[in-house]
Amino acid sequence: MPSASSTTRILGLRSRVREERGLCYAVSSSYRGDDKFGVLTAYVGTTPDRAQESLDVLTEELHRVCTPEGRITEAEFLVLLLATA
């Protein structure tokens, strides 16, 4: 399984949610999949007053991956794949 840090880096969550917007003190994601299904989980550690905005940004970023501009490249996928080896 790819490491949480690899998945988080590839998805850009750390830079967009934590570094650019300063919304949280921790952000993490991971991916697990097989030949039929995949599961992506994400976590944002934040304060109650920033919870909704953090969730909104996290959701936007996860939706961005589903767009042609935000899709994970073949090179990025190979990084994740090699992390499972």
MIMI-520905 format. One record per residue (C-alpha): y negated, z, x negated; residue in three letters; residue number from 1. Coordinates in steps of 0.001 Angstrom, whole numbers, plus 524288, in hexadecimal, padded with zeros to 5 digits. Example, Ala and Ser with C-alpha at 12.3 -4.5 7.8 and 13.67 -1.06 7.14 Angstrom:
MIMI-520905
<yy = 81194 zz = 81E78 xx = 7CFF4 rest = Ala nr = 1>;
<yy = 80424 zz = 81BE4 xx = 7CA9A rest = Ser nr = 2>;
***
This chain:
MIMI-520905
<yy = 80000 zz = 80000 xx = 80000 rest = Met nr = 1>;
<yy = 7F263 zz = 7FCD2 xx = 7FAC4 rest = Pro nr = 2>;
<yy = 7EA8A zz = 8086A xx = 7F647 rest = Ser nr = 3>;
<yy = 7DFCB zz = 80D6A xx = 7FF11 rest = Ala nr = 4>;
<yy = 7D5D8 zz = 80ACF xx = 7F45E rest = Ser nr = 5>;
<yy = 7DA35 zz = 7FC87 xx = 7F325 rest = Ser nr = 6>;
<yy = 7D978 zz = 7FA2B xx = 801B5 rest = Thr nr = 7>;
<yy = 7CC6D zz = 8012B xx = 802F2 rest = Thr nr = 8>;
<yy = 7C6C0 zz = 7F956 xx = 7F799 rest = Arg nr = 9>;
<yy = 7CBB0 zz = 7EC4E xx = 7FCC4 rest = Ile nr = 10>;
<yy = 7C657 zz = 7EEF4 xx = 80A4D rest = Leu nr = 11>;
<yy = 7B94F zz = 7F334 xx = 8048B rest = Gly nr = 12>;
<yy = 7B93D zz = 7FFB2 xx = 80C58 rest = Leu nr = 13>;
<yy = 7B4EF zz = 808AC xx = 8015E rest = Arg nr = 14>;
<yy = 7A904 zz = 80096 xx = 7FDE2 rest = Ser nr = 15>;
<yy = 7A4DB zz = 7FD82 xx = 80BCB rest = Arg nr = 16>;
<yy = 7A74B zz = 80A80 xx = 81276 rest = Val nr = 17>;
<yy = 7A542 zz = 81429 xx = 80776 rest = Arg nr = 18>;
<yy = 79CDA zz = 80E39 xx = 7FCD1 rest = Glu nr = 19>;
<yy = 793DF zz = 804E6 xx = 8044A rest = Glu nr = 20>;
<yy = 7920E zz = 80D07 xx = 81084 rest = Arg nr = 21>;
<yy = 794BF zz = 81AC0 xx = 80B89 rest = Gly nr = 22>;
<yy = 79BB8 zz = 81E4A xx = 8181B rest = Leu nr = 23>;
<yy = 7A732 zz = 825D0 xx = 812E4 rest = Cys nr = 24>;
<yy = 7AC8A zz = 82DBF xx = 807B0 rest = Tyr nr = 25>;
<yy = 7B9F6 zz = 82752 xx = 80811 rest = Ala nr = 26>;
<yy = 7BF6F zz = 81A4B xx = 80C8D rest = Val nr = 27>;
<yy = 7CD4A zz = 8157F xx = 80B6A rest = Ser nr = 28>;
<yy = 7D644 zz = 80B2D xx = 810F0 rest = Ser nr = 29>;
<yy = 7E42F zz = 806DB xx = 80F3B rest = Ser nr = 30>;
<yy = 7ED0E zz = 7FBEB xx = 8139C rest = Tyr nr = 31>;
<yy = 7FB7D zz = 7FC01 xx = 81671 rest = Arg nr = 32>;
<yy = 80309 zz = 7F056 xx = 81B37 rest = Gly nr = 33>;
<yy = 80FDB zz = 7E950 xx = 81BE9 rest = Asp nr = 34>;
<yy = 813FF zz = 7DB9F xx = 81FCD rest = Asp nr = 35>;
<yy = 8100F zz = 7DD9D xx = 82E20 rest = Lys nr = 36>;
<yy = 8053C zz = 7E7B0 xx = 82F20 rest = Phe nr = 37>;
<yy = 7FA74 zz = 7EE10 xx = 82758 rest = Gly nr = 38>;
<yy = 7F2B2 zz = 7FA7F xx = 828D7 rest = Val nr = 39>;
<yy = 7E53D zz = 7FCD4 xx = 82341 rest = Leu nr = 40>;
<yy = 7E014 zz = 80AB3 xx = 82394 rest = Thr nr = 41>;
<yy = 7D28A zz = 80F32 xx = 81FD2 rest = Ala nr = 42>;
<yy = 7CC18 zz = 81C6E xx = 81DFF rest = Tyr nr = 43>;
<yy = 7BDF3 zz = 82070 xx = 81CE3 rest = Val nr = 44>;
<yy = 7BA4A zz = 82E61 xx = 81945 rest = Gly nr = 45>;
<yy = 7ACB1 zz = 8310A xx = 81E6F rest = Thr nr = 46>;
<yy = 7A446 zz = 83AED xx = 8257F rest = Thr nr = 47>;
<yy = 7A3F2 zz = 83C30 xx = 83454 rest = Pro nr = 48>;
<yy = 7963D zz = 8368B xx = 83539 rest = Asp nr = 49>;
<yy = 79A71 zz = 82A4D xx = 82DD9 rest = Arg nr = 50>;
<yy = 7A7DE zz = 828C7 xx = 833FE rest = Ala nr = 51>;
<yy = 7A480 zz = 81E51 xx = 83E04 rest = Gln nr = 52>;
<yy = 79CA7 zz = 815F4 xx = 83494 rest = Glu nr = 53>;
<yy = 7A77F zz = 81739 xx = 82A69 rest = Ser nr = 54>;
<yy = 7B193 zz = 8130F xx = 8346F rest = Leu nr = 55>;
<yy = 7A90B zz = 807AA xx = 838B1 rest = Asp nr = 56>;
<yy = 7A775 zz = 802B8 xx = 82AAF rest = Val nr = 57>;
<yy = 7B5EB zz = 8049B xx = 827DB rest = Leu nr = 58>;
<yy = 7B972 zz = 7FCEE xx = 83419 rest = Thr nr = 59>;
<yy = 7AFE9 zz = 7F20D xx = 83082 rest = Glu nr = 60>;
<yy = 7B5F0 zz = 7F0E4 xx = 8230E rest = Glu nr = 61>;
<yy = 7C3C0 zz = 7F066 xx = 82863 rest = Leu nr = 62>;
<yy = 7BFA5 zz = 7E5C6 xx = 83205 rest = His nr = 63>;
<yy = 7B8E7 zz = 7DE5D xx = 826ED rest = Arg nr = 64>;
<yy = 7C610 zz = 7DCAC xx = 82030 rest = Val nr = 65>;
<yy = 7CA71 zz = 7D4E0 xx = 82C14 rest = Cys nr = 66>;
<yy = 7BFA9 zz = 7CAC1 xx = 82A56 rest = Thr nr = 67>;
<yy = 7C096 zz = 7BEB9 xx = 821A2 rest = Pro nr = 68>;
<yy = 7B5C8 zz = 7C425 xx = 818CF rest = Glu nr = 69>;
<yy = 7BC12 zz = 7D17A xx = 81797 rest = Gly nr = 70>;
<yy = 7CA49 zz = 7CDD6 xx = 81633 rest = Arg nr = 71>;
<yy = 7D18F zz = 7D350 xx = 80AC0 rest = Ile nr = 72>;
<yy = 7D328 zz = 7C8BE xx = 80071 rest = Thr nr = 73>;
<yy = 7E017 zz = 7C4E6 xx = 7FA81 rest = Glu nr = 74>;
<yy = 7DC10 zz = 7CB74 xx = 7EDBD rest = Ala nr = 75>;
<yy = 7D8BC zz = 7D81D xx = 7F4D5 rest = Glu nr = 76>;
<yy = 7E59C zz = 7D789 xx = 7FC17 rest = Phe nr = 77>;
<yy = 7ECE5 zz = 7D5F7 xx = 7EF40 rest = Leu nr = 78>;
<yy = 7E636 zz = 7E239 xx = 7EA10 rest = Val nr = 79>;
<yy = 7EB3E zz = 7E99E xx = 7F5E9 rest = Leu nr = 80>;
<yy = 7F89A zz = 7E383 xx = 7F495 rest = Leu nr = 81>;
<yy = 7F9A2 zz = 7E71B xx = 7E63F rest = Leu nr = 82>;
<yy = 7F591 zz = 7F4FD xx = 7E98B rest = Ala nr = 83>;
<yy = 80212 zz = 7F60C xx = 7F18C rest = Thr nr = 84>;
<yy = 80ACD zz = 7F217 xx = 7E62D rest = Ala nr = 85>;
***
